[in-house]
Amino acid sequence: AVMVIEQNNDSFTLQPEDGSWEPEQGKVKGSQLEIWNLKGTFADDKISWDNGNAWKRKSQAPKAPAPTAVVPADIGNMDPWAKAATEKKHSDVSAIYIDTWDKDARIEFTQRN
């Protein structure tokens, strides 16, 4: 199953590509995600969930427009995951992930705003 996640600022919508269930809503704050009464943290090329699951980043999605916030001068050289951890608001977690608990299901996470 392929899940498609569209992030819009500090919220996101997750739905299966095949439409087999209704869209779910989640929140993004800094390097934290919340959905299904679960909390996830992205770091080290994965989203680690508090139930023990981890979505591993397979590839980086196309870059979103650069944020307008003032950030440290060296942040452009940082890994996107480390960069996200330094930002105070929401982070762009766009990438293709693999859910090893769901037969390596592909999760496409894209930033819309």
Contacts in CASP RR format, 6 or more apart in sequence:
PFRMAT RR
TARGET T0000
AUTHOR 0000-0000-0000
METHOD contacts of the structure
MODEL  1
AVMVIEQNNDSFTLQPEDGSWEPEQGKVKGSQLEIWNLKGTFADDKISWD
NGNAWKRKSQAPKAPAPTAVVPADIGNMDPWAKAATEKKHSDVSAIYIDT
WDKDARIEFTQRN
1 16 0 8 1.000
1 17 0 8 1.000
1 18 0 8 1.000
1 20 0 8 1.000
1 102 0 8 1.000
1 105 0 8 1.000
2 16 0 8 1.000
2 17 0 8 1.000
2 18 0 8 1.000
2 105 0 8 1.000
2 106 0 8 1.000
2 107 0 8 1.000
2 108 0 8 1.000
3 14 0 8 1.000
3 15 0 8 1.000
3 16 0 8 1.000
3 17 0 8 1.000
3 99 0 8 1.000
3 105 0 8 1.000
3 106 0 8 1.000
3 107 0 8 1.000
3 108 0 8 1.000
4 14 0 8 1.000
4 15 0 8 1.000
4 16 0 8 1.000
4 17 0 8 1.000
4 107 0 8 1.000
4 108 0 8 1.000
4 110 0 8 1.000
5 12 0 8 1.000
5 13 0 8 1.000
5 14 0 8 1.000
5 107 0 8 1.000
5 108 0 8 1.000
5 109 0 8 1.000
5 110 0 8 1.000
6 12 0 8 1.000
6 13 0 8 1.000
6 110 0 8 1.000
6 112 0 8 1.000
7 28 0 8 1.000
7 90 0 8 1.000
7 92 0 8 1.000
7 93 0 8 1.000
7 94 0 8 1.000
7 109 0 8 1.000
7 110 0 8 1.000
7 111 0 8 1.000
7 112 0 8 1.000
7 113 0 8 1.000
8 112 0 8 1.000
8 113 0 8 1.000
9 90 0 8 1.000
9 113 0 8 1.000
10 27 0 8 1.000
10 28 0 8 1.000
10 29 0 8 1.000
10 89 0 8 1.000
10 90 0 8 1.000
11 25 0 8 1.000
11 26 0 8 1.000
11 27 0 8 1.000
11 28 0 8 1.000
12 25 0 8 1.000
12 26 0 8 1.000
12 27 0 8 1.000
12 28 0 8 1.000
12 33 0 8 1.000
12 35 0 8 1.000
12 109 0 8 1.000
13 23 0 8 1.000
13 24 0 8 1.000
13 25 0 8 1.000
13 26 0 8 1.000
14 23 0 8 1.000
14 24 0 8 1.000
14 25 0 8 1.000
14 26 0 8 1.000
14 35 0 8 1.000
15 21 0 8 1.000
15 22 0 8 1.000
15 23 0 8 1.000
15 24 0 8 1.000
24 35 0 8 1.000
24 36 0 8 1.000
25 35 0 8 1.000
26 33 0 8 1.000
26 34 0 8 1.000
26 35 0 8 1.000
27 33 0 8 1.000
27 34 0 8 1.000
27 35 0 8 1.000
28 90 0 8 1.000
28 91 0 8 1.000
28 93 0 8 1.000
29 89 0 8 1.000
29 90 0 8 1.000
30 84 0 8 1.000
30 85 0 8 1.000
30 87 0 8 1.000
30 88 0 8 1.000
30 89 0 8 1.000
30 90 0 8 1.000
30 91 0 8 1.000
31 41 0 8 1.000
31 42 0 8 1.000
31 43 0 8 1.000
31 81 0 8 1.000
31 84 0 8 1.000
31 85 0 8 1.000
31 91 0 8 1.000
32 39 0 8 1.000
32 40 0 8 1.000
32 41 0 8 1.000
33 39 0 8 1.000
33 40 0 8 1.000
33 41 0 8 1.000
33 42 0 8 1.000
33 47 0 8 1.000
33 93 0 8 1.000
34 40 0 8 1.000
38 49 0 8 1.000
38 50 0 8 1.000
38 51 0 8 1.000
39 49 0 8 1.000
39 50 0 8 1.000
40 47 0 8 1.000
40 48 0 8 1.000
40 49 0 8 1.000
40 50 0 8 1.000
41 47 0 8 1.000
41 48 0 8 1.000
42 48 0 8 1.000
42 81 0 8 1.000
42 84 0 8 1.000
42 91 0 8 1.000
42 93 0 8 1.000
43 81 0 8 1.000
43 82 0 8 1.000
43 85 0 8 1.000
44 81 0 8 1.000
45 56 0 8 1.000
45 57 0 8 1.000
45 81 0 8 1.000
46 54 0 8 1.000
46 55 0 8 1.000
46 56 0 8 1.000
46 57 0 8 1.000
46 97 0 8 1.000
47 54 0 8 1.000
47 55 0 8 1.000
47 93 0 8 1.000
47 97 0 8 1.000
48 54 0 8 1.000
49 55 0 8 1.000
53 99 0 8 1.000
53 100 0 8 1.000
53 101 0 8 1.000
54 100 0 8 1.000
55 97 0 8 1.000
55 98 0 8 1.000
55 99 0 8 1.000
55 107 0 8 1.000
56 97 0 8 1.000
56 98 0 8 1.000
56 100 0 8 1.000
57 95 0 8 1.000
57 96 0 8 1.000
57 97 0 8 1.000
58 95 0 8 1.000
58 96 0 8 1.000
58 97 0 8 1.000
58 98 0 8 1.000
58 106 0 8 1.000
59 95 0 8 1.000
59 96 0 8 1.000
60 80 0 8 1.000
60 94 0 8 1.000
60 95 0 8 1.000
60 96 0 8 1.000
61 94 0 8 1.000
61 95 0 8 1.000
61 96 0 8 1.000
61 108 0 8 1.000
61 109 0 8 1.000
61 110 0 8 1.000
61 111 0 8 1.000
62 94 0 8 1.000
62 110 0 8 1.000
63 94 0 8 1.000
64 92 0 8 1.000
64 94 0 8 1.000
64 111 0 8 1.000
67 87 0 8 1.000
67 92 0 8 1.000
69 87 0 8 1.000
69 88 0 8 1.000
69 89 0 8 1.000
71 83 0 8 1.000
71 86 0 8 1.000
71 87 0 8 1.000
72 86 0 8 1.000
75 83 0 8 1.000
75 86 0 8 1.000
76 83 0 8 1.000
78 86 0 8 1.000
80 92 0 8 1.000
83 91 0 8 1.000
84 91 0 8 1.000
84 92 0 8 1.000
84 93 0 8 1.000
85 91 0 8 1.000
92 111 0 8 1.000
93 109 0 8 1.000
93 111 0 8 1.000
94 109 0 8 1.000
94 110 0 8 1.000
94 111 0 8 1.000
95 109 0 8 1.000
96 106 0 8 1.000
96 107 0 8 1.000
96 108 0 8 1.000
96 109 0 8 1.000
97 106 0 8 1.000
97 107 0 8 1.000
97 108 0 8 1.000
97 109 0 8 1.000
98 104 0 8 1.000
98 105 0 8 1.000
98 106 0 8 1.000
98 107 0 8 1.000
99 105 0 8 1.000
99 106 0 8 1.000
99 107 0 8 1.000
END
